[in-house]
Amino acid sequence: MNKFLSNAGIASRREADQLIELGLVSVNGVVVKELGLKIDPKNDVVKYDDAVLRPEKLRYFLLNKPKGFLTTMEDPEGRRTVMDLVKDACAERIYPVGRLDRATTGLLLFTNDGELAKRLDRKSTRLNSSHEWISRM
């Protein structure tokens, strides 16, 4: 269920677990408080805040990151982040895959596809050079 809520753009998986435990999510008209419930997106009606949820479309964006932007979702010090550059790219909640230093330019992938991001960001998919990637999928 937390994956479904995350894919619907409501919250991260950890945050979704909290919403479930607080009883803020219902499936087929029944409030659910247990974690780990399997959802059938085609047949189950999932609601949060009285709105029916649908899984998001998977989104993929490439950005040539300029110097001076942090590769992070937000910065407590208020510095510019790559999220400032993509905030209007789509309605879905996207995030960067990988990292580039603030002074570094280069290509960054942004997505809401958690499975792909996880596979690409695994250390086992990286070459010795931090600038080269391979996919062993």
Buried (B, 14 or more C-beta within 10 A) or exposed (E): BBBBBBBBBBBBBEEBBEBBEEEBBBBEEEEBEEEEBEBEEEEBEBBBEEEEBEBBEBBEBEBEBEEEBBBBEEBEEEEEBBBEBBEEEBEBBBBBBBBBEBEEEEEBBBBBBBEBBEBBBEEEEBEEEEEEBEEEE
